Structure formats: structure tokens, C-alpha cells
């Protein structure tokens, strides 16, 4: 993290160099633009702003905003008060600042001697809106962003209707792949189904600033949906594009717009945001045996509010809704068998239900070992895995080679081709990557294994495999609001006990 306090002020030296001639016109020496840290001190002297601004220049990411303000104040010293002039100074200082420096009629005006410009009503509002948008964008991109929980995949740790703040500085914020985008919109413009909210003619490579910590096991992590690189606008990420192709065929998915809408390809930062718990890290070997996760052959400690589906058999009676509400059992259905229900239960709720005299038996739903579920990664009949019995599988680690064979290639094919951008061919027994026959592959990124606490109702790594490090968005920190969609405002809609609670 210390490098941020050094790297970012140093990076401000580059645009400041283009103010060389403006420093000269202000009575300073142009060569002072070349000296990191000191150039910012002189900059503040020229625009006559207090030295506490300098302290803010040392605050990661906030300093970007402060430097923009400094550029605006600098061009004001040359009587540039029009909105477009200040915008150009911020966006392309390497063009506009030298332009002002070379023009002989552009003279420096001391801020104390500058005539106060009275802004009109419209300009005041425009400036305020721009200020708010820029400030909020910097905060959302680099520091903190609000998310809502739309599905039950993390219940009871995170509930549908929870509004939480996600810290991007914990793991280090990413530079956006698509920096030019409509503000406060993720990937699609409002009131449209497929119009992109971003442009791709400027695309930046993956880079992550240093953070306070690394992703650790059991962290609640927000990340970009790995299979969200291609989506049907009809289904979005509710149904994977790859599942649709396997079920209906690629040609129909791409041509049947009535049923599938448009097929859209999205960059990493514009894929849907998911929140799951990190179960395995790069370098781990993971296996699931009868629902229990093992890491490196050791059973892991399960989340406190882990849930599974259970078959609950009663004497024919229904379980009172007051009891279900007290035990926070929100997912359940009646089967065709009299007195039989399927409920999603925590271990605590299961024990409480067993105490009811009408309950005769409770049995967990478990897919037995060797029973292949084609929806489960790697979607290959040679790997007869399912949601409850899975693996073993090695989670790739950056710069650590993975032996490759035709047998294990299905596990790493998507990593090699989609996540790391290689060309892959198989010629008989040969595996060819980028035109060369190989027997191993060395990943360029670390990978993670994410799973929901609601294990039988979670689309997670068991279905789409590894999560690359460039998909990691941030750490879920705390819940600032929680609303129960099934209740009215005067009947417990606000879950007061969850407000400002820490995500565990």
C-alpha cells in the first residue's frame, strides 16, 4: 500500500511537465515541473491554494480528483473560464497546456488579482453536477461501491434485499477496462435492452493497484461473472449463454432473436457482478465429498449459516408459517407426496424443525458420487461430478506450471483460451498452444474457487469453474440497508437488525 503514496504523486509529474511554459509565465522555473513532489508544491503556489491540498494529493485515488481541480485552477489563471476549456485541460492536458504556453497572448493572472467571474444559474448547476459525477465516479471506481443482493445464493449470510458496500481498496482497485462509459450504469443504457453504456475504442489492459490484503478463504467476494463474457439479452446472466448453446445449439441462439434477443460480448469490467464466498485459492486442490469441501485433503470449516435442501416429511400437516418465519426459512415447496416438503435449511433450523411433533423425518438431498450432472464444470462425461461430489481439482497459480494431457485439458481449456487469450488446438495426442506443441501450461494469473453459502441454490464455481484474479472486484464489507420484499413497510419490511452489520 505504501507504493500508492509514492507511485501516484510520481505519476502526476508526467502531465505537470506539459505545464513547463506555464510555470515560466507564472514567474517560476519550467524545470521545476520535472521534480516529483516538489512540482506539486510549486503548482499549488502558482494557483494559490492552501497546503492542505498537498496532503490530499497523498491520499490514494482522492488525489486524482484533487489534481483535476488543480488543472482547472491553473487554466483559470490564464482566464479560461468556459466549461469546454476547463474540460479540455483535464482530459488532454498534454495538448492544451503546451498550447497555452506557446501562445504569446496567453498571460498569467495572479489569482488574487483575477476578476471574479459571476456564473449564471445554469452554469452553477452544470458545475455542481459535473463535480458530483466526477467525485462519485472516482469513489465508485477506486474506493467503495454499493451493491444489492438479488438472489438467495448466499443466504443466510446475505439475504435477498440486502444493500451492501463493497470495498475495492481491500484487494486493490482495478483500472477499468472500458474507462469511457455512461456514469452510474453498469453495462446497458437505461430504457434499453442491449445498447451498451460504454465504448470500446479505448480499452485498457488489466492492472490492479496494491491493496490492504489479498483474497483469503471465507471472504465474501464480489467479482465479475466468469461466464458473462457472452450473454443473451433476453436472459442476461440469469441463464448462461453456454448453457443455452449446449441446450439449443449455437445457430439458433444467435439467429432466434425473438426467444434469445441479441447476443452481446462484454469486457471483464462490464460483466454481471456476483457475490460468493472464496472457498479455495490458487495452489489449492479442492474436492467435495458428500457436500463437505476438502482443501488439500483437509475438511474445511463450513460457513456458520451454510444451507442445503432437505426433504421434510410430516404426518400430513403443513408447518405453520409463523414457525417458518421464526426460523427464517424462506425457501420451500410442497411435493406430490402427502406431507412431504422440500425446505432450504441451516443446521440450526433443521434441529428446530426436528423438535416439532408433526415432523417425522428430515433427510438431506444429496447427489451420490459417480452420478454425472452435465451442468457441472467441466461439462464433460469423463468427469462424473455433481454439486455434492466434485473433484479433486487443482486451482491454478500464477507462474506455476500445470501438466497438460488430453484427459485434464477440459479443466483448463477455458482458462487457456478465454481468460488468458491463447490459441489452442488438439491434434491427435498433441496439445498445441499458439502454434507450439506443449505438455504443460504456465498461467499468467492467480485463480480462485467461489461458492455460495446456500449450496443447493447457488450458481458458482461448481458450474463454471475458476474465477481469474482480473475478475475480482472487491470485498463485501457491511450491510447499510436490508429490505424484505415479501413484507410491507409497516409489517417489518426493513430488517432493522441487519442495518450496518458486518458481512461475515
C-alpha positions as CSV (number, residue, x, y, z in Angstrom):
1,X,0.0,0.0,0.0
2,X,2.9,2.3,0.7
3,X,3.7,2.3,-3.1
4,X,0.4,4.1,-3.8
5,X,1.6,7.1,-1.8
6,X,4.7,7.2,-4.0
7,X,3.5,6.0,-7.3
8,X,0.5,8.2,-7.9
9,X,2.2,11.6,-6.9
10,X,5.1,10.5,-9.2
11,X,2.6,9.9,-12.0
12,X,1.4,13.5,-11.7
13,X,4.8,14.6,-12.8
14,X,4.0,13.5,-16.4
15,X,1.1,15.8,-17.0
16,X,2.8,18.6,-15.0
17,X,5.8,18.5,-17.4
18,X,3.5,19.8,-20.1
19,X,2.9,22.9,-17.9
20,X,6.6,23.9,-18.3
21,X,5.9,27.1,-20.2
22,X,3.0,28.0,-17.9
23,X,5.3,27.7,-14.9
24,X,7.7,30.1,-16.7
25,X,4.8,32.6,-17.4
26,X,3.8,32.4,-13.7
27,X,7.3,33.5,-12.7
28,X,8.6,30.1,-11.7
29,X,11.1,27.9,-13.4
30,X,9.9,25.4,-16.0
31,X,12.5,22.8,-14.9
32,X,10.6,22.6,-11.6
33,X,7.9,20.6,-13.4
34,X,10.4,17.7,-13.6
35,X,10.9,17.2,-9.8
36,X,8.4,14.8,-8.3
37,X,6.6,16.0,-5.2
38,X,8.3,19.4,-5.4
39,X,6.5,20.2,-8.7
40,X,3.1,19.8,-6.9
41,X,4.2,22.2,-4.2
42,X,5.1,24.9,-6.8
43,X,1.9,24.1,-8.7
44,X,-0.1,25.0,-5.5
45,X,1.9,28.1,-5.1
46,X,1.0,29.2,-8.6
47,X,-2.7,28.7,-8.2
48,X,-2.5,30.0,-4.6
49,X,-4.3,27.1,-2.9
50,X,-3.7,26.1,0.7
51,X,-1.1,23.5,1.6
52,X,-3.6,21.1,3.0
53,X,-4.4,20.4,-0.7
54,X,-1.0,18.8,-0.8
55,X,-2.0,16.4,2.0
56,X,-5.0,15.3,-0.1
57,X,-2.7,14.6,-3.0
58,X,-1.1,11.9,-0.9
59,X,-4.5,10.1,-0.4
60,X,-4.7,7.3,-3.0
61,X,-7.5,7.9,-5.6
62,X,-8.7,11.1,-4.0
63,X,-5.5,12.6,-5.3
64,X,-6.7,12.0,-8.9
65,X,-9.7,14.2,-8.2
66,X,-7.6,16.9,-6.5
67,X,-5.2,17.0,-9.4
68,X,-8.1,17.6,-11.8
69,X,-9.1,20.6,-9.7
70,X,-5.6,21.9,-9.8
71,X,-5.6,21.7,-13.6
72,X,-8.8,23.7,-13.7
73,X,-7.4,26.3,-11.3
74,X,-4.3,26.6,-13.4
75,X,-6.1,27.4,-16.7
76,X,-8.3,29.9,-14.7
77,X,-5.0,31.7,-14.1
78,X,-5.0,32.2,-17.9
79,X,-8.6,33.4,-18.0
80,X,-10.0,30.2,-19.2
81,X,-13.5,30.0,-17.5
82,X,-15.6,28.4,-20.2
83,X,-16.7,24.9,-19.3
84,X,-15.2,23.3,-22.5
85,X,-11.8,25.0,-21.9
86,X,-11.6,23.5,-18.4
87,X,-12.8,20.1,-19.6
88,X,-10.1,20.0,-22.3
89,X,-7.5,21.0,-19.7
90,X,-8.4,18.0,-17.6
91,X,-8.9,15.4,-20.4
92,X,-5.9,16.3,-22.6
93,X,-3.5,18.5,-20.6
94,X,-0.6,17.2,-22.7
95,X,-2.2,19.2,-25.6
96,X,-3.9,22.1,-24.0
97,X,-1.2,23.2,-21.5
98,X,1.6,23.5,-24.2
99,X,-0.9,25.3,-26.4
100,X,-1.4,28.0,-23.7
101,X,2.3,28.1,-23.1
102,X,3.3,28.7,-26.7
103,X,0.6,31.4,-27.3
104,X,2.3,34.7,-26.6
105,X,-1.0,36.4,-25.8
106,X,-1.9,34.0,-23.1
107,X,-0.7,35.7,-19.9
108,X,-0.7,34.6,-16.3
109,X,-3.1,36.4,-14.0
110,X,-2.4,36.1,-10.2
111,X,-5.5,34.6,-8.5
112,X,-5.5,37.5,-6.1
113,X,-5.8,39.9,-9.0
114,X,-8.2,37.9,-11.1
115,X,-11.6,39.4,-11.7
116,X,-14.3,37.3,-10.1
117,X,-16.5,35.7,-12.7
118,X,-20.1,35.5,-11.8
119,X,-21.6,32.3,-13.0
120,X,-25.2,32.0,-14.3
121,X,-27.8,29.8,-12.8
122,X,-27.3,27.1,-15.5
123,X,-23.6,27.1,-15.2
124,X,-23.7,26.8,-11.4
125,X,-25.9,23.7,-11.8
126,X,-23.8,22.2,-14.5
127,X,-20.6,22.7,-12.5
128,X,-22.2,21.1,-9.4
129,X,-23.5,18.1,-11.4
130,X,-20.1,17.6,-13.1
131,X,-18.3,17.9,-9.7
132,X,-20.7,15.3,-8.2
133,X,-20.4,12.9,-11.1
134,X,-16.7,13.0,-11.2
135,X,-16.3,12.6,-7.4
136,X,-18.9,9.8,-7.2
137,X,-17.2,8.0,-10.2
138,X,-13.8,8.1,-8.5
139,X,-15.3,6.8,-5.3
140,X,-17.2,4.0,-7.1
141,X,-14.2,3.1,-9.2
142,X,-11.4,3.1,-6.7
143,X,-12.8,3.1,-3.1
144,X,-16.3,1.9,-2.3
145,X,-19.4,0.9,-4.3
146,X,-22.9,0.0,-3.3
147,X,-24.5,-3.3,-4.4
148,X,-27.7,-5.1,-3.8
149,X,-28.3,-8.9,-3.3
150,X,-30.8,-10.1,-6.0
151,X,-30.7,-13.8,-5.3
152,X,-30.6,-16.2,-2.4
153,X,-27.3,-17.9,-3.3
154,X,-25.6,-16.5,-0.1
155,X,-28.5,-16.9,2.3
156,X,-28.5,-16.7,5.3
157,X,-25.2,-14.8,5.4
158,X,-26.5,-12.3,2.8
159,X,-30.3,-12.0,2.2
160,X,-32.2,-11.0,-0.9
161,X,-32.8,-7.3,-0.4
162,X,-29.6,-6.6,1.4
163,X,-27.8,-3.4,0.3
164,X,-24.1,-3.6,1.0
165,X,-21.0,-1.6,0.5
166,X,-18.1,-3.3,-1.3
167,X,-14.6,-2.2,-0.6
168,X,-12.5,-2.0,-3.7
169,X,-9.4,-0.8,-1.8
170,X,-9.1,-4.0,0.3
171,X,-7.8,-6.1,-2.6
172,X,-6.7,-3.1,-4.6
173,X,-8.9,-1.4,-7.1
174,X,-8.7,-2.3,-10.8
175,X,-8.2,0.2,-13.6
176,X,-11.4,0.0,-15.7
177,X,-11.0,-1.9,-19.0
178,X,-13.5,0.5,-20.5
179,X,-12.9,3.9,-18.9
180,X,-15.3,5.8,-21.1
181,X,-18.8,4.9,-20.0
182,X,-22.2,6.4,-19.1
183,X,-22.0,7.3,-15.3
184,X,-23.7,5.1,-12.7
185,X,-24.7,2.5,-15.2
186,X,-23.1,-0.9,-15.4
187,X,-23.3,-2.3,-18.9
188,X,-26.6,-1.3,-20.5
189,X,-28.1,2.1,-21.0
190,X,-31.4,2.8,-19.2
191,X,-34.6,2.1,-21.1
192,X,-32.8,-0.2,-23.5
193,X,-32.2,-3.9,-23.6
194,X,-28.9,-4.1,-25.4
195,X,-27.5,-0.7,-26.0
196,X,-24.0,-0.6,-24.5
197,X,-23.4,2.0,-21.8
198,X,-19.7,2.1,-22.7
199,X,-17.4,2.5,-25.7
200,X,-14.6,0.0,-26.6
201,X,-12.4,2.1,-28.8
202,X,-10.4,2.8,-25.7
203,X,-9.6,-0.5,-23.9
204,X,-7.1,-0.7,-21.1
205,X,-5.2,-3.8,-20.1
206,X,-5.7,-5.4,-16.7
207,X,-4.0,-3.6,-13.9
208,X,-4.7,-3.7,-10.1
209,X,-3.4,-1.2,-7.7
210,X,-1.9,-2.5,-4.4
211,X,-4.5,-3.2,-1.7
212,X,-4.6,-3.8,2.0
213,X,-4.9,-7.5,1.7
214,X,-5.2,-10.5,-0.6
215,X,-8.3,-12.5,-1.2
216,X,-8.5,-15.1,1.6
217,X,-10.5,-18.2,2.2
218,X,-14.0,-17.5,3.6
219,X,-14.0,-13.8,2.3
220,X,-17.3,-12.7,0.8
221,X,-16.1,-11.5,-2.5
222,X,-17.7,-9.5,-5.3
223,X,-16.5,-10.5,-8.8
224,X,-17.4,-10.3,-12.4
225,X,-19.3,-13.3,-13.6
226,X,-16.8,-15.5,-15.4
227,X,-19.3,-16.8,-18.0
228,X,-20.6,-13.3,-18.6
229,X,-18.2,-12.7,-21.5
230,X,-21.1,-13.5,-23.8
231,X,-24.8,-13.1,-22.9
232,X,-28.3,-13.3,-24.4
233,X,-30.1,-10.0,-23.8
234,X,-33.3,-12.0,-23.2
235,X,-31.8,-14.0,-20.3
236,X,-28.8,-11.8,-19.4
237,X,-26.7,-13.7,-16.8
238,X,-29.7,-15.5,-15.3
239,X,-29.1,-18.3,-17.8
240,X,-25.5,-18.8,-19.0
241,X,-25.0,-18.3,-22.8
242,X,-23.0,-21.5,-22.8
243,X,-25.9,-23.5,-21.3
244,X,-28.2,-22.0,-23.9
245,X,-25.8,-23.1,-26.7
246,X,-25.5,-26.6,-25.3
247,X,-29.3,-26.9,-25.0
248,X,-30.4,-25.2,-28.2
249,X,-27.4,-25.1,-30.5
250,X,-25.3,-22.1,-31.4
251,X,-27.0,-21.3,-34.7
252,X,-30.5,-21.0,-33.1
253,X,-29.2,-18.9,-30.1
254,X,-27.6,-16.4,-32.5
255,X,-30.4,-16.2,-35.0
256,X,-33.6,-16.6,-33.0
257,X,-33.9,-13.1,-31.7
258,X,-37.5,-13.5,-30.6
259,X,-36.5,-16.1,-27.9
260,X,-32.9,-15.1,-27.2
261,X,-32.6,-11.4,-28.1
262,X,-29.3,-10.1,-29.2
263,X,-26.0,-11.9,-28.3
264,X,-23.7,-9.4,-26.7
265,X,-20.0,-9.8,-25.9
266,X,-18.8,-7.9,-22.8
267,X,-15.4,-6.9,-21.5
268,X,-14.4,-8.1,-18.0
269,X,-15.4,-5.0,-16.1
270,X,-18.9,-4.9,-17.7
271,X,-19.9,-8.4,-16.8
272,X,-22.5,-9.0,-14.1
273,X,-21.4,-8.7,-10.5
274,X,-21.7,-11.8,-8.4
275,X,-21.0,-12.2,-4.7
276,X,-19.9,-15.6,-3.3
277,X,-17.5,-16.9,-0.6
278,X,-14.0,-17.7,-1.5
279,X,-13.6,-21.4,-0.7
280,X,-10.3,-22.2,-2.5
281,X,-7.3,-20.2,-3.5
282,X,-4.6,-20.6,-6.2
283,X,-2.4,-23.5,-5.4
284,X,-5.1,-25.4,-3.5
285,X,-6.5,-28.8,-4.5
286,X,-10.3,-28.9,-3.9
287,X,-12.6,-31.8,-3.5
288,X,-16.3,-32.1,-2.4
289,X,-17.3,-35.4,-0.8
290,X,-21.0,-35.7,0.1
291,X,-21.3,-31.9,0.4
292,X,-18.2,-31.4,2.6
293,X,-15.5,-29.3,1.0
294,X,-11.9,-30.5,1.4
295,X,-8.9,-28.3,0.7
296,X,-5.6,-30.2,0.3
297,X,-7.2,-33.3,1.8
298,X,-8.4,-31.5,4.9
299,X,-12.1,-30.8,5.6
300,X,-12.7,-27.0,5.7
301,X,-14.7,-25.2,8.4
302,X,-18.1,-24.6,6.9
303,X,-19.7,-21.1,7.0
304,X,-21.8,-20.5,10.1
305,X,-25.1,-20.2,8.1
306,X,-24.4,-22.9,5.5
307,X,-27.7,-24.2,3.9
308,X,-28.8,-27.3,2.0
309,X,-32.0,-28.6,0.6
310,X,-33.8,-31.1,2.8
311,X,-36.8,-33.4,2.3
312,X,-39.1,-32.8,5.3
313,X,-41.7,-35.4,6.0
314,X,-44.6,-34.6,8.3
315,X,-47.7,-36.5,9.5
316,X,-49.5,-34.9,6.6
317,X,-49.8,-31.4,8.3
318,X,-48.2,-28.2,7.0
319,X,-45.7,-26.4,9.1
320,X,-47.2,-23.2,10.4
321,X,-45.9,-20.1,8.6
322,X,-45.2,-18.4,12.0
323,X,-42.7,-21.2,12.8
324,X,-41.1,-20.9,9.3
325,X,-40.8,-17.1,9.8
326,X,-39.3,-17.5,13.3
327,X,-36.7,-20.0,12.0
328,X,-36.1,-17.7,8.9
329,X,-37.0,-20.4,6.5
330,X,-37.7,-18.6,3.3
331,X,-37.3,-21.2,0.6
332,X,-39.6,-24.2,0.4
333,X,-42.1,-26.1,-1.7
334,X,-44.6,-28.9,-1.3
335,X,-44.0,-32.1,-3.3
336,X,-46.6,-34.5,-4.7
337,X,-46.2,-36.8,-1.8
338,X,-48.7,-36.1,1.1
339,X,-47.0,-34.3,4.0
340,X,-43.7,-34.0,2.1
341,X,-41.9,-30.7,1.7
342,X,-38.5,-29.5,0.4
343,X,-37.0,-26.8,2.5
344,X,-33.7,-25.0,2.4
345,X,-32.3,-25.2,6.0
346,X,-29.4,-24.2,8.1
347,X,-28.2,-26.8,10.5
348,X,-29.9,-24.8,13.3
349,X,-33.2,-24.6,11.5
350,X,-33.0,-28.3,10.8
351,X,-32.6,-29.1,14.5
352,X,-35.5,-26.9,15.5
353,X,-37.8,-28.5,12.9
354,X,-36.9,-31.9,14.2
355,X,-38.4,-30.9,17.6
356,X,-41.8,-30.4,16.1
357,X,-44.2,-33.3,16.9
358,X,-45.6,-33.2,13.3
359,X,-42.2,-33.7,11.7
360,X,-41.4,-37.4,11.2
361,X,-38.2,-37.3,9.2
362,X,-35.7,-34.8,7.7
363,X,-33.3,-36.0,5.1
364,X,-30.7,-34.0,3.2
365,X,-30.8,-34.1,-0.6
366,X,-27.5,-35.4,-1.8
367,X,-26.4,-36.3,-5.4
368,X,-24.4,-39.5,-4.9
369,X,-20.7,-39.9,-6.1
370,X,-20.4,-41.0,-9.7
371,X,-23.7,-39.6,-10.8
372,X,-22.8,-37.1,-13.6
373,X,-24.6,-33.8,-13.8
374,X,-23.8,-32.3,-17.2
375,X,-24.4,-28.7,-15.9
376,X,-21.4,-29.1,-13.6
377,X,-18.0,-28.0,-14.6
378,X,-16.2,-29.1,-16.8
379,X,-19.4,-30.3,-18.5
380,X,-17.6,-33.4,-19.7
381,X,-18.8,-37.0,-19.3
382,X,-15.3,-38.2,-18.4
383,X,-15.7,-36.2,-15.2
384,X,-18.7,-37.7,-13.5
385,X,-19.1,-34.9,-10.9
386,X,-22.1,-33.2,-9.4
387,X,-22.9,-30.4,-7.0
388,X,-22.4,-32.7,-3.9
389,X,-19.5,-34.8,-5.1
390,X,-16.9,-33.0,-7.1
391,X,-13.2,-33.1,-7.9
392,X,-10.4,-33.3,-7.0
393,X,-9.4,-30.3,-8.9
394,X,-6.2,-28.1,-8.8
395,X,-6.8,-24.4,-8.7
396,X,-4.2,-22.7,-10.9
397,X,-1.5,-20.4,-9.5
398,X,0.4,-17.7,-11.4
399,X,3.7,-18.8,-12.8
400,X,3.3,-22.3,-11.6
401,X,3.1,-24.8,-14.5
402,X,0.2,-27.2,-14.9
403,X,1.0,-30.6,-16.6
404,X,-1.4,-30.9,-19.6
405,X,-2.9,-34.0,-21.0
406,X,-5.9,-34.8,-23.2
407,X,-7.5,-36.1,-20.1
408,X,-7.2,-33.0,-17.9
409,X,-7.4,-30.4,-20.7
410,X,-11.2,-29.9,-20.2
411,X,-10.4,-28.5,-16.7
412,X,-8.1,-25.8,-18.1
413,X,-9.2,-25.2,-21.6
414,X,-11.3,-22.1,-20.8
415,X,-8.6,-20.7,-18.7
416,X,-6.0,-21.0,-21.5
417,X,-8.3,-19.7,-24.3
418,X,-10.8,-17.3,-22.8
419,X,-9.2,-15.9,-19.7
420,X,-5.6,-15.7,-21.0
421,X,-6.2,-15.3,-24.7
422,X,-4.3,-18.1,-26.2
423,X,-4.9,-20.2,-29.3
424,X,-5.5,-23.9,-28.5
425,X,-5.7,-26.9,-30.8
426,X,-5.6,-30.6,-30.3
427,X,-4.0,-32.7,-33.0
428,X,-4.4,-36.4,-32.0
429,X,-2.5,-36.7,-28.8
430,X,-0.8,-33.4,-29.2
431,X,-1.9,-30.2,-27.4
432,X,-0.9,-27.1,-29.4
433,X,-0.9,-23.6,-27.8
434,X,0.0,-20.7,-30.0
435,X,1.4,-23.0,-32.7
436,X,3.7,-24.9,-30.3
437,X,3.2,-28.5,-29.0
438,X,3.2,-28.4,-25.2
439,X,3.0,-30.7,-22.3
440,X,2.3,-28.1,-19.7
441,X,0.9,-24.6,-19.3
442,X,2.0,-21.7,-17.0
443,X,-0.9,-19.4,-16.0
444,X,-0.3,-15.7,-16.1
445,X,-2.9,-15.0,-13.3
446,X,-4.0,-16.4,-10.0
447,X,-7.4,-18.2,-9.8
448,X,-10.0,-18.7,-7.1
449,X,-12.9,-21.0,-6.3
450,X,-16.1,-19.3,-5.2
451,X,-19.2,-21.0,-3.7
452,X,-22.5,-19.7,-2.3
453,X,-23.5,-20.5,1.3
454,X,-26.8,-21.7,0.0
455,X,-25.1,-24.7,-1.5
456,X,-28.1,-26.2,-3.3
457,X,-29.3,-23.0,-4.8
458,X,-26.1,-21.3,-6.0
459,X,-24.7,-21.0,-9.4
460,X,-21.0,-20.9,-8.5
461,X,-17.6,-22.4,-9.4
462,X,-19.1,-25.9,-9.4
463,X,-21.0,-24.8,-12.6
464,X,-18.4,-22.5,-14.3
465,X,-15.1,-23.2,-12.8
466,X,-12.3,-20.9,-11.8
467,X,-12.5,-17.1,-11.1
468,X,-9.5,-15.3,-12.5
469,X,-7.9,-12.5,-10.5
470,X,-8.8,-9.9,-13.1
471,X,-12.5,-10.6,-12.3
472,X,-12.1,-9.8,-8.6
473,X,-14.0,-6.5,-7.8
474,X,-13.8,-6.2,-4.1
475,X,-14.7,-7.4,-0.6
476,X,-18.2,-7.2,0.8
477,X,-17.8,-5.2,4.0
478,X,-21.1,-4.2,5.6
479,X,-24.9,-4.0,5.0
480,X,-26.3,-0.5,5.2
481,X,-29.9,-1.4,4.4
482,X,-32.0,-4.5,4.2
483,X,-35.5,-4.8,2.8
484,X,-37.8,-7.8,2.9
485,X,-39.6,-7.8,-0.5
486,X,-42.3,-10.0,0.9
487,X,-43.4,-7.6,3.6
488,X,-45.0,-4.1,3.7
489,X,-43.4,-1.0,5.1
490,X,-45.5,-1.3,8.3
491,X,-45.1,-5.0,8.6
492,X,-41.3,-5.5,9.1
493,X,-40.1,-4.6,5.6
494,X,-37.0,-3.0,7.0
495,X,-34.8,-5.6,8.7
496,X,-33.5,-3.3,11.4
497,X,-31.2,-6.0,12.9
498,X,-29.2,-6.1,9.7
499,X,-28.6,-2.4,9.3
500,X,-24.9,-1.5,9.4
501,X,-23.9,-5.1,10.2
502,X,-20.6,-6.5,9.1
503,X,-20.6,-9.2,6.4
504,X,-19.1,-12.4,7.8
